[in-house]
Amino acid sequence: MYVGRTQNIEHRLAEHNAGECVHTNKYKPWVLCTYITFDSQEKAVAFERYLKSGSGRAFARKRL
């Protein structure tokens, strides 16, 4: 599972699958399973931070 945020999801997925991201290169090809949109940058950052925490990872494994 990969957690990240972007304003252009198609472009970001293409970058990952083209091998342009060093940290995700060895796990390609990436397939988008779930994405969530937010109406503010602050909410997106807060949710990403939560998903990268211990309880957030447990939540994602169980529900996403």
Biopython code that builds the backbone (N, CA, C, O; Angstrom):
import numpy as np
from Bio.PDB.StructureBuilder import StructureBuilder

atoms = [
    (1, "MET", "N", (0.840, -1.175, 0.000)),
    (1, "MET", "CA", (0.000, 0.000, 0.000)),
    (1, "MET", "C", (0.886, 1.239, 0.000)),
    (1, "MET", "O", (1.902, 1.303, 0.692)),
    (2, "TYR", "N", (0.474, 2.210, -0.790)),
    (2, "TYR", "CA", (1.168, 3.493, -0.879)),
    (2, "TYR", "C", (0.190, 4.580, -0.472)),
    (2, "TYR", "O", (-0.968, 4.562, -0.889)),
    (3, "VAL", "N", (0.637, 5.512, 0.325)),
    (3, "VAL", "CA", (-0.189, 6.643, 0.745)),
    (3, "VAL", "C", (0.524, 7.910, 0.313)),
    (3, "VAL", "O", (1.701, 8.101, 0.618)),
    (4, "GLY", "N", (-0.179, 8.766, -0.390)),
    (4, "GLY", "CA", (0.390, 10.028, -0.826)),
    (4, "GLY", "C", (-0.705, 10.974, -1.247)),
    (4, "GLY", "O", (-1.881, 10.610, -1.261)),
    (5, "ARG", "N", (-0.320, 12.198, -1.592)),
    (5, "ARG", "CA", (-1.321, 13.157, -2.038)),
    (5, "ARG", "C", (-0.792, 13.917, -3.247)),
    (5, "ARG", "O", (0.413, 14.102, -3.413)),
    (6, "THR", "N", (-1.712, 14.345, -4.072)),
    (6, "THR", "CA", (-1.382, 15.060, -5.290)),
    (6, "THR", "C", (-2.596, 15.840, -5.758)),
    (6, "THR", "O", (-3.716, 15.568, -5.325)),
    (7, "GLN", "N", (-2.386, 16.797, -6.629)),
    (7, "GLN", "CA", (-3.499, 17.525, -7.231)),
    (7, "GLN", "C", (-3.856, 16.941, -8.595)),
    (7, "GLN", "O", (-4.910, 17.267, -9.140)),
    (8, "ASN", "N", (-2.998, 16.081, -9.159)),
    (8, "ASN", "CA", (-3.251, 15.467, -10.457)),
    (8, "ASN", "C", (-2.958, 13.970, -10.348)),
    (8, "ASN", "O", (-1.817, 13.542, -10.524)),
    (9, "ILE", "N", (-3.980, 13.188, -10.061)),
    (9, "ILE", "CA", (-3.788, 11.771, -9.761)),
    (9, "ILE", "C", (-3.311, 10.973, -10.975)),
    (9, "ILE", "O", (-2.490, 10.067, -10.835)),
    (10, "GLU", "N", (-3.822, 11.305, -12.170)),
    (10, "GLU", "CA", (-3.390, 10.576, -13.370)),
    (10, "GLU", "C", (-1.902, 10.785, -13.633)),
    (10, "GLU", "O", (-1.181, 9.840, -13.951)),
    (11, "HIS", "N", (-1.453, 12.024, -13.499)),
    (11, "HIS", "CA", (-0.039, 12.340, -13.716)),
    (11, "HIS", "C", (0.846, 11.641, -12.679)),
    (11, "HIS", "O", (1.894, 11.091, -13.020)),
    (12, "ARG", "N", (0.421, 11.666, -11.425)),
    (12, "ARG", "CA", (1.215, 11.050, -10.350)),
    (12, "ARG", "C", (1.330, 9.541, -10.539)),
    (12, "ARG", "O", (2.404, 8.972, -10.347)),
    (13, "LEU", "N", (0.238, 8.894, -10.911)),
    (13, "LEU", "CA", (0.264, 7.452, -11.160)),
    (13, "LEU", "C", (1.192, 7.135, -12.334)),
    (13, "LEU", "O", (1.943, 6.161, -12.287)),
    (14, "ALA", "N", (1.139, 7.950, -13.377)),
    (14, "ALA", "CA", (2.025, 7.757, -14.530)),
    (14, "ALA", "C", (3.492, 7.906, -14.122)),
    (14, "ALA", "O", (4.340, 7.154, -14.602)),
    (15, "GLU", "N", (3.802, 8.859, -13.249)),
    (15, "GLU", "CA", (5.173, 9.026, -12.748)),
    (15, "GLU", "C", (5.638, 7.775, -12.010)),
    (15, "GLU", "O", (6.754, 7.303, -12.225)),
    (16, "HIS", "N", (4.798, 7.249, -11.157)),
    (16, "HIS", "CA", (5.161, 6.048, -10.408)),
    (16, "HIS", "C", (5.414, 4.873, -11.358)),
    (16, "HIS", "O", (6.398, 4.150, -11.201)),
    (17, "ASN", "N", (4.544, 4.686, -12.325)),
    (17, "ASN", "CA", (4.673, 3.555, -13.235)),
    (17, "ASN", "C", (5.797, 3.734, -14.248)),
    (17, "ASN", "O", (6.263, 2.753, -14.826)),
    (18, "ALA", "N", (6.239, 4.966, -14.473)),
    (18, "ALA", "CA", (7.362, 5.221, -15.373)),
    (18, "ALA", "C", (8.698, 5.064, -14.649)),
    (18, "ALA", "O", (9.755, 5.145, -15.274)),
    (19, "GLY", "N", (8.656, 4.840, -13.339)),
    (19, "GLY", "CA", (9.883, 4.658, -12.577)),
    (19, "GLY", "C", (10.549, 5.951, -12.168)),
    (19, "GLY", "O", (11.726, 5.950, -11.807)),
    (20, "GLU", "N", (9.821, 7.060, -12.215)),
    (20, "GLU", "CA", (10.394, 8.362, -11.882)),
    (20, "GLU", "C", (10.528, 8.600, -10.378)),
    (20, "GLU", "O", (11.193, 9.549, -9.962)),
    (21, "CYS", "N", (9.916, 7.765, -9.574)),
    (21, "CYS", "CA", (9.968, 7.915, -8.120)),
    (21, "CYS", "C", (10.852, 6.808, -7.549)),
    (21, "CYS", "O", (10.499, 5.630, -7.615)),
    (22, "VAL", "N", (11.973, 7.180, -7.002)),
    (22, "VAL", "CA", (12.970, 6.226, -6.522)),
    (22, "VAL", "C", (12.393, 5.278, -5.472)),
    (22, "VAL", "O", (12.689, 4.083, -5.488)),
    (23, "HIS", "N", (11.588, 5.791, -4.579)),
    (23, "HIS", "CA", (11.087, 4.987, -3.454)),
    (23, "HIS", "C", (10.019, 3.978, -3.859)),
    (23, "HIS", "O", (9.826, 2.982, -3.162)),
    (24, "THR", "N", (9.320, 4.212, -4.972)),
    (24, "THR", "CA", (8.256, 3.300, -5.377)),
    (24, "THR", "C", (8.609, 2.521, -6.643)),
    (24, "THR", "O", (7.816, 1.697, -7.097)),
    (25, "ASN", "N", (9.757, 2.763, -7.204)),
    (25, "ASN", "CA", (10.155, 2.173, -8.478)),
    (25, "ASN", "C", (10.144, 0.650, -8.461)),
    (25, "ASN", "O", (9.697, 0.024, -9.422)),
    (26, "LYS", "N", (10.626, 0.053, -7.392)),
    (26, "LYS", "CA", (10.741, -1.406, -7.356)),
    (26, "LYS", "C", (9.406, -2.127, -7.176)),
    (26, "LYS", "O", (9.355, -3.352, -7.279)),
    (27, "TYR", "N", (8.332, -1.397, -6.910)),
    (27, "TYR", "CA", (7.029, -2.019, -6.695)),
    (27, "TYR", "C", (6.080, -1.853, -7.879)),
    (27, "TYR", "O", (4.914, -2.239, -7.788)),
    (28, "LYS", "N", (6.553, -1.290, -8.981)),
    (28, "LYS", "CA", (5.661, -1.053, -10.123)),
    (28, "LYS", "C", (5.332, -2.350, -10.830)),
    (28, "LYS", "O", (6.113, -3.294, -10.713)),
    (29, "PRO", "N", (4.271, -2.461, -11.531)),
    (29, "PRO", "CA", (3.324, -1.395, -11.864)),
    (29, "PRO", "C", (2.322, -1.143, -10.729)),
    (29, "PRO", "O", (1.909, -2.059, -10.019)),
    (30, "TRP", "N", (1.957, 0.112, -10.591)),
    (30, "TRP", "CA", (0.987, 0.527, -9.588)),
    (30, "TRP", "C", (-0.398, 0.538, -10.206)),
    (30, "TRP", "O", (-0.579, 0.940, -11.355)),
    (31, "VAL", "N", (-1.374, 0.091, -9.426)),
    (31, "VAL", "CA", (-2.771, 0.116, -9.841)),
    (31, "VAL", "C", (-3.541, 0.869, -8.770)),
    (31, "VAL", "O", (-3.402, 0.587, -7.579)),
    (32, "LEU", "N", (-4.341, 1.810, -9.189)),
    (32, "LEU", "CA", (-5.111, 2.616, -8.258)),
    (32, "LEU", "C", (-6.326, 1.825, -7.778)),
    (32, "LEU", "O", (-7.163, 1.415, -8.583)),
    (33, "CYS", "N", (-6.420, 1.614, -6.475)),
    (33, "CYS", "CA", (-7.547, 0.879, -5.892)),
    (33, "CYS", "C", (-8.535, 1.818, -5.220)),
    (33, "CYS", "O", (-9.747, 1.649, -5.358)),
    (34, "THR", "N", (-8.029, 2.803, -4.496)),
    (34, "THR", "CA", (-8.872, 3.731, -3.752)),
    (34, "THR", "C", (-8.255, 5.110, -3.796)),
    (34, "THR", "O", (-7.040, 5.257, -3.664)),
    (35, "TYR", "N", (-9.084, 6.124, -3.982)),
    (35, "TYR", "CA", (-8.608, 7.484, -3.794)),
    (35, "TYR", "C", (-9.703, 8.293, -3.130)),
    (35, "TYR", "O", (-10.891, 8.029, -3.316)),
    (36, "ILE", "N", (-9.297, 9.267, -2.364)),
    (36, "ILE", "CA", (-10.224, 10.089, -1.599)),
    (36, "ILE", "C", (-9.902, 11.538, -1.906)),
    (36, "ILE", "O", (-8.736, 11.934, -1.899)),
    (37, "THR", "N", (-10.923, 12.326, -2.173)),
    (37, "THR", "CA", (-10.709, 13.745, -2.454)),
    (37, "THR", "C", (-11.146, 14.581, -1.259)),
    (37, "THR", "O", (-12.033, 14.193, -0.500)),
    (38, "PHE", "N", (-10.507, 15.733, -1.109)),
    (38, "PHE", "CA", (-10.801, 16.663, -0.024)),
    (38, "PHE", "C", (-11.016, 18.045, -0.604)),
    (38, "PHE", "O", (-10.495, 18.362, -1.674)),
    (39, "ASP", "N", (-11.779, 18.868, 0.095)),
    (39, "ASP", "CA", (-12.033, 20.219, -0.384)),
    (39, "ASP", "C", (-10.996, 21.233, 0.096)),
    (39, "ASP", "O", (-11.067, 22.409, -0.259)),
    (40, "SER", "N", (-10.035, 20.780, 0.901)),
    (40, "SER", "CA", (-8.968, 21.689, 1.330)),
    (40, "SER", "C", (-7.652, 20.923, 1.479)),
    (40, "SER", "O", (-7.633, 19.732, 1.790)),
    (41, "GLN", "N", (-6.572, 21.635, 1.251)),
    (41, "GLN", "CA", (-5.230, 21.069, 1.385)),
    (41, "GLN", "C", (-4.976, 20.628, 2.824)),
    (41, "GLN", "O", (-4.339, 19.601, 3.057)),
    (42, "GLU", "N", (-5.467, 21.394, 3.778)),
    (42, "GLU", "CA", (-5.240, 21.082, 5.193)),
    (42, "GLU", "C", (-5.864, 19.747, 5.579)),
    (42, "GLU", "O", (-5.251, 18.963, 6.304)),
    (43, "LYS", "N", (-7.073, 19.485, 5.102)),
    (43, "LYS", "CA", (-7.725, 18.213, 5.402)),
    (43, "LYS", "C", (-6.981, 17.048, 4.758)),
    (43, "LYS", "O", (-6.850, 15.983, 5.362)),
    (44, "ALA", "N", (-6.496, 17.246, 3.535)),
    (44, "ALA", "CA", (-5.749, 16.198, 2.841)),
    (44, "ALA", "C", (-4.457, 15.867, 3.582)),
    (44, "ALA", "O", (-4.115, 14.696, 3.749)),
    (45, "VAL", "N", (-3.747, 16.888, 4.020)),
    (45, "VAL", "CA", (-2.489, 16.689, 4.749)),
    (45, "VAL", "C", (-2.754, 15.967, 6.064)),
    (45, "VAL", "O", (-2.022, 15.048, 6.430)),
    (46, "ALA", "N", (-3.795, 16.380, 6.771)),
    (46, "ALA", "CA", (-4.117, 15.751, 8.059)),
    (46, "ALA", "C", (-4.487, 14.283, 7.873)),
    (46, "ALA", "O", (-4.069, 13.440, 8.665)),
    (47, "PHE", "N", (-5.266, 13.964, 6.836)),
    (47, "PHE", "CA", (-5.665, 12.567, 6.617)),
    (47, "PHE", "C", (-4.474, 11.726, 6.178)),
    (47, "PHE", "O", (-4.346, 10.576, 6.597)),
    (48, "GLU", "N", (-3.603, 12.277, 5.345)),
    (48, "GLU", "CA", (-2.397, 11.544, 4.946)),
    (48, "GLU", "C", (-1.530, 11.253, 6.169)),
    (48, "GLU", "O", (-1.020, 10.143, 6.321)),
    (49, "ARG", "N", (-1.367, 12.227, 7.021)),
    (49, "ARG", "CA", (-0.580, 12.043, 8.248)),
    (49, "ARG", "C", (-1.197, 10.938, 9.113)),
    (49, "ARG", "O", (-0.482, 10.106, 9.671)),
    (50, "TYR", "N", (-2.530, 10.939, 9.217)),
    (50, "TYR", "CA", (-3.221, 9.900, 9.986)),
    (50, "TYR", "C", (-2.983, 8.522, 9.376)),
    (50, "TYR", "O", (-2.672, 7.577, 10.100)),
    (51, "LEU", "N", (-3.124, 8.389, 8.049)),
    (51, "LEU", "CA", (-2.949, 7.082, 7.407)),
    (51, "LEU", "C", (-1.533, 6.549, 7.559)),
    (51, "LEU", "O", (-1.317, 5.340, 7.481)),
    (52, "LYS", "N", (-0.573, 7.430, 7.774)),
    (52, "LYS", "CA", (0.810, 6.996, 7.948)),
    (52, "LYS", "C", (1.145, 6.694, 9.402)),
    (52, "LYS", "O", (2.269, 6.298, 9.713)),
    (53, "SER", "N", (0.170, 6.880, 10.298)),
    (53, "SER", "CA", (0.369, 6.544, 11.707)),
    (53, "SER", "C", (-0.001, 5.081, 11.931)),
    (53, "SER", "O", (-0.546, 4.435, 11.036)),
    (54, "GLY", "N", (0.285, 4.571, 13.090)),
    (54, "GLY", "CA", (-0.028, 3.177, 13.405)),
    (54, "GLY", "C", (-1.510, 2.871, 13.324)),
    (54, "GLY", "O", (-1.905, 1.886, 12.699)),
    (55, "SER", "N", (-2.332, 3.696, 13.943)),
    (55, "SER", "CA", (-3.773, 3.444, 13.898)),
    (55, "SER", "C", (-4.329, 3.704, 12.508)),
    (55, "SER", "O", (-5.292, 3.054, 12.100)),
    (56, "GLY", "N", (-3.749, 4.629, 11.780)),
    (56, "GLY", "CA", (-4.179, 4.893, 10.405)),
    (56, "GLY", "C", (-3.875, 3.729, 9.484)),
    (56, "GLY", "O", (-4.683, 3.401, 8.615)),
    (57, "ARG", "N", (-2.728, 3.104, 9.660)),
    (57, "ARG", "CA", (-2.394, 1.919, 8.848)),
    (57, "ARG", "C", (-3.371, 0.781, 9.143)),
    (57, "ARG", "O", (-3.811, 0.085, 8.228)),
    (58, "ALA", "N", (-3.707, 0.594, 10.415)),
    (58, "ALA", "CA", (-4.683, -0.443, 10.777)),
    (58, "ALA", "C", (-6.037, -0.141, 10.156)),
    (58, "ALA", "O", (-6.698, -1.045, 9.645)),
    (59, "PHE", "N", (-6.455, 1.110, 10.194)),
    (59, "PHE", "CA", (-7.706, 1.524, 9.582)),
    (59, "PHE", "C", (-7.698, 1.217, 8.081)),
    (59, "PHE", "O", (-8.667, 0.667, 7.557)),
    (60, "ALA", "N", (-6.624, 1.566, 7.397)),
    (60, "ALA", "CA", (-6.524, 1.355, 5.953)),
    (60, "ALA", "C", (-6.554, -0.120, 5.604)),
    (60, "ALA", "O", (-7.235, -0.515, 4.658)),
    (61, "ARG", "N", (-5.828, -0.941, 6.348)),
    (61, "ARG", "CA", (-5.828, -2.383, 6.065)),
    (61, "ARG", "C", (-7.231, -2.969, 6.218)),
    (61, "ARG", "O", (-7.634, -3.842, 5.449)),
    (62, "LYS", "N", (-7.956, -2.491, 7.200)),
    (62, "LYS", "CA", (-9.274, -3.055, 7.493)),
    (62, "LYS", "C", (-10.367, -2.520, 6.569)),
    (62, "LYS", "O", (-11.298, -3.248, 6.226)),
    (63, "ARG", "N", (-10.259, -1.250, 6.165)),
    (63, "ARG", "CA", (-11.382, -0.613, 5.487)),
    (63, "ARG", "C", (-11.128, -0.128, 4.068)),
    (63, "ARG", "O", (-12.084, 0.148, 3.344)),
    (64, "LEU", "N", (-9.899, -0.018, 3.653)),
    (64, "LEU", "CA", (-9.650, 0.508, 2.298)),
    (64, "LEU", "C", (-9.227, -0.580, 1.345)),
    (64, "LEU", "O", (-8.979, -0.309, 0.170)),
]
sb = StructureBuilder()
sb.init_structure("model")
sb.init_model(0)
sb.init_chain("A")
sb.init_seg("    ")
for serial, (resi, resn, name, xyz) in enumerate(atoms, 1):
    if name == "N":
        sb.init_residue(resn, " ", resi, " ")
    sb.init_atom(name, np.array(xyz, "f"), 0.0, 1.0, " ", f" {name:<3s}", serial, name[0])
structure = sb.get_structure()
